[in-house]
Amino acid sequence: MIKLGAVIAVKSELEGIFGNIIAQANVITVGSFTVYEILRKNLAVYVVNSGYGEIAAARAAQFMVDRMDVDLLYNTGLCGKLHKGYAMYQPVAVKSVVHYDIDTSAIDNCEDCRYLKYPDCFIPVPEKAVDFAAKALNLDKAVCMSGDKFITDLSTKEYFTKRFGGDICEMEAAGLLLTANANSIPLIMIKCVSDGEADGEAAKEYFGAKKGVHSILEGLTLKLFDALEQNEAEFLK
């Protein structure tokens, strides 16, 4: 049986994406976390709400590893659009993350936005995880820009695209991925575009898109769970 830990940053996204899924879940309290436990035939799912931001996400991911003993971490939610070819409501599988808030260039003689354990600014998602999700759900693979800010200005989005080839932006992926990689735990991140390129309009678009995006991500989450159950032996080996 695969044990999957789903870390969802925003409470409204947990309710919108997982509301039907957790309707019959066992609800348990472990430390400061409320955990929703769903037991399927070959898949145990544990869902928590982390709260916004990299630190909160990393904390929840490490909790899943240490206390729930998961084999796989999962994150899904809304994101901003950077890639001009992406449509609103388009879902993608994250293949790498740039943490744009990190900068030790003054003391490490390196480029900004880079952790020295990696050869460049791009923190890689393990290929096994992203390839499985992209194939199972028929998704494009995206470069995700991540930091502790909801990006609303067009100039920042254009900078992310020009310098890094960023496709989407959000607020938790770096913390999740750094934690997953440090524990050698695969991580699948499925994001869906909720806000686009209109300067200063991201927050308005985000709120307007939530219901439609939640429905899309609920369907993809259930499809992913089915695929994991059907390929349990392959994924665990």
C-alpha positions as CSV (number, residue, x, y, z in Angstrom):
1,M,0.0,0.0,0.0
2,I,1.2,3.5,-0.9
3,K,1.0,6.1,1.9
4,L,0.4,9.5,0.4
5,G,0.7,12.8,2.3
6,A,-1.3,15.7,0.7
7,V,-0.2,19.1,1.9
8,I,-2.7,21.8,0.9
9,A,-1.7,25.4,1.7
10,V,-5.1,27.2,1.7
11,K,-8.1,26.1,3.7
12,S,-10.5,27.1,1.0
13,E,-8.6,25.0,-1.5
14,L,-8.6,22.0,0.8
15,E,-12.4,22.4,1.2
16,G,-12.9,23.0,-2.5
17,I,-10.6,20.3,-3.9
18,F,-10.9,17.7,-1.2
19,G,-14.3,18.4,0.3
20,N,-16.0,15.4,-1.3
21,I,-12.9,13.2,-1.0
22,I,-12.7,13.7,2.8
23,A,-16.4,13.6,3.5
24,Q,-16.1,10.1,4.9
25,A,-12.5,10.5,6.2
26,N,-11.3,9.6,9.6
27,V,-10.3,12.8,11.3
28,I,-7.4,12.6,13.7
29,T,-5.3,15.1,15.6
30,V,-1.5,14.6,15.6
31,G,0.4,17.3,17.4
32,S,-0.9,20.6,16.1
33,F,-2.2,19.1,12.8
34,T,-5.7,18.0,12.0
35,V,-5.3,15.0,9.6
36,Y,-7.9,13.6,7.3
37,E,-7.3,9.9,6.6
38,I,-8.8,8.2,3.6
39,L,-8.2,4.5,3.3
40,R,-8.6,3.0,-0.2
41,K,-7.8,-0.5,-1.4
42,N,-4.1,0.1,-2.2
43,L,-3.7,3.7,-1.1
44,A,-3.8,5.5,2.3
45,V,-4.2,9.2,1.9
46,Y,-3.4,11.8,4.7
47,V,-4.5,15.4,4.1
48,V,-3.4,18.4,6.1
49,N,-3.8,22.2,5.7
50,S,-0.4,23.8,6.0
51,G,-1.2,27.5,5.7
52,Y,0.5,30.0,3.4
53,G,4.2,30.1,2.6
54,E,7.4,28.2,2.3
55,I,8.1,27.6,6.0
56,A,4.5,26.4,6.8
57,A,4.6,24.1,3.8
58,A,8.0,22.7,4.7
59,R,6.8,22.1,8.3
60,A,3.8,20.2,7.1
61,A,5.8,18.1,4.7
62,Q,8.3,17.1,7.4
63,F,5.3,16.3,9.7
64,M,4.0,13.9,7.0
65,V,7.4,12.2,6.7
66,D,8.1,11.9,10.4
67,R,4.7,11.3,11.9
68,M,2.6,9.7,9.1
69,D,5.5,7.8,7.5
70,V,4.4,8.6,4.0
71,D,6.0,7.1,0.8
72,L,4.9,10.1,-1.4
73,L,4.1,13.7,-0.9
74,Y,1.4,15.5,-2.9
75,N,0.5,19.1,-3.3
76,T,-2.1,20.8,-5.5
77,G,-3.6,24.2,-5.7
78,L,-4.0,27.4,-7.7
79,C,-1.1,29.3,-9.3
80,G,-0.3,32.4,-11.3
81,K,0.3,32.3,-15.0
82,L,3.7,33.2,-16.5
83,H,3.9,31.2,-19.7
84,K,2.1,33.2,-22.4
85,G,0.9,29.9,-24.1
86,Y,-0.9,28.7,-21.0
87,A,-4.7,29.2,-20.8
88,M,-6.6,30.1,-17.7
89,Y,-7.7,27.0,-15.8
90,Q,-4.8,25.0,-17.4
91,P,-3.4,22.3,-15.0
92,V,0.3,21.4,-15.1
93,A,2.8,19.1,-13.4
94,V,5.7,20.9,-11.7
95,K,9.1,19.6,-13.0
96,S,11.4,22.1,-11.2
97,V,11.2,25.0,-8.8
98,V,13.1,28.3,-8.5
99,H,13.0,29.8,-5.0
100,Y,13.3,33.5,-6.0
101,D,13.6,34.7,-2.3
102,I,17.0,33.0,-1.6
103,D,20.1,35.0,-2.2
104,T,23.5,34.2,-0.6
105,S,25.5,35.7,-3.6
106,A,27.3,38.3,-1.4
107,I,29.0,35.6,0.8
108,D,29.0,32.5,-1.5
109,N,30.1,34.2,-4.8
110,C,27.2,32.5,-6.6
111,E,24.2,33.6,-8.5
112,D,21.1,34.6,-6.5
113,C,18.1,32.2,-6.3
114,R,20.4,29.2,-5.9
115,Y,21.0,26.6,-3.2
116,L,24.6,25.5,-3.5
117,K,23.8,21.8,-3.3
118,Y,22.2,22.1,-6.7
119,P,24.2,23.1,-9.9
120,D,21.9,26.0,-10.8
121,C,18.8,27.8,-9.6
122,F,16.4,25.0,-10.6
123,I,15.5,22.6,-7.8
124,P,14.5,19.4,-9.6
125,V,11.4,17.3,-8.9
126,P,12.5,13.7,-9.1
127,E,11.8,12.5,-12.6
128,K,9.9,9.4,-11.5
129,A,7.3,11.5,-9.8
130,V,6.8,14.2,-12.4
131,D,6.9,11.8,-15.3
132,F,4.3,9.5,-13.6
133,A,1.9,12.4,-13.0
134,A,2.4,14.0,-16.4
135,K,1.7,10.8,-18.2
136,A,-1.2,9.6,-16.0
137,L,-3.0,13.0,-16.2
138,N,-1.8,14.1,-19.7
139,L,-0.2,17.3,-18.4
140,D,2.5,19.7,-19.5
141,K,5.6,19.9,-17.2
142,A,6.2,23.4,-15.8
143,V,8.9,25.5,-14.2
144,C,7.5,27.0,-11.0
145,M,8.7,30.2,-9.5
146,S,8.1,30.1,-5.7
147,G,8.4,32.6,-2.9
148,D,6.5,34.1,0.0
149,K,4.6,36.7,-2.0
150,F,1.4,36.7,-4.1
151,I,2.7,38.2,-7.3
152,T,0.4,40.8,-8.9
153,D,2.6,43.0,-10.9
154,L,3.3,42.3,-14.6
155,S,7.0,43.4,-14.5
156,T,7.9,40.7,-11.9
157,K,6.1,38.1,-14.0
158,E,7.9,39.2,-17.1
159,Y,11.3,39.1,-15.3
160,F,10.6,35.5,-14.1
161,T,9.8,34.4,-17.6
162,K,12.8,36.2,-19.3
163,R,15.4,35.1,-16.8
164,F,14.3,31.7,-15.7
165,G,11.8,30.6,-18.3
166,G,9.2,30.4,-15.5
167,D,5.8,29.0,-16.4
168,I,3.9,29.5,-13.2
169,C,4.3,31.2,-9.8
170,E,3.0,30.4,-6.3
171,M,4.1,30.4,-2.6
172,E,4.8,26.9,-1.3
173,A,6.6,24.7,-3.9
174,A,10.2,25.5,-2.8
175,G,9.6,24.6,0.8
176,L,7.8,21.4,-0.1
177,L,10.4,20.3,-2.7
178,L,13.4,21.1,-0.5
179,T,11.9,19.0,2.3
180,A,10.9,16.1,0.0
181,N,14.4,16.0,-1.6
182,A,16.1,16.1,1.8
183,N,14.1,13.1,2.8
184,S,14.5,11.3,-0.5
185,I,10.6,11.2,-0.8
186,P,9.0,11.7,-4.2
187,L,6.8,14.7,-4.6
188,I,4.0,15.3,-7.1
189,M,2.8,18.9,-7.5
190,I,-0.2,19.6,-9.7
191,K,-1.1,23.3,-10.1
192,C,-3.9,25.0,-12.1
193,V,-3.7,28.5,-13.5
194,S,-6.1,30.9,-11.7
195,D,-4.7,34.3,-12.5
196,G,-3.1,35.7,-15.6
197,E,-1.0,38.5,-17.0
198,A,-3.2,41.6,-16.4
199,D,-1.2,44.0,-14.3
200,G,-2.6,44.3,-10.8
201,E,-5.6,42.0,-11.5
202,A,-4.2,38.7,-10.2
203,A,-6.1,38.8,-6.9
204,K,-9.4,39.6,-8.6
205,E,-8.8,36.8,-11.1
206,Y,-7.8,34.4,-8.3
207,F,-11.0,34.8,-6.4
208,G,-13.1,34.6,-9.6
209,A,-11.4,31.4,-10.8
210,K,-11.4,29.4,-7.5
211,K,-14.6,27.4,-8.0
212,G,-13.7,26.3,-11.5
213,V,-10.1,25.4,-10.6
214,H,-11.2,23.5,-7.6
215,S,-13.4,21.3,-9.7
216,I,-10.6,20.6,-12.2
217,L,-8.1,19.7,-9.4
218,E,-10.6,17.5,-7.6
219,G,-11.0,15.4,-10.8
220,L,-7.3,15.3,-11.4
221,T,-6.6,14.3,-7.8
222,L,-9.0,11.4,-8.0
223,K,-7.5,10.3,-11.3
224,L,-4.0,10.4,-9.8
225,F,-5.2,8.3,-6.9
226,D,-6.6,5.7,-9.3
227,A,-3.4,5.6,-11.3
228,L,-1.3,5.2,-8.1
229,E,-3.4,2.3,-7.0
230,Q,-3.2,0.6,-10.4
231,N,0.6,1.0,-10.5
232,E,1.4,0.5,-6.8
233,A,4.2,-2.1,-7.3
234,E,5.9,0.0,-10.1
235,F,5.7,3.2,-8.0
236,L,7.1,1.7,-4.8
237,K,10.0,-0.2,-6.4
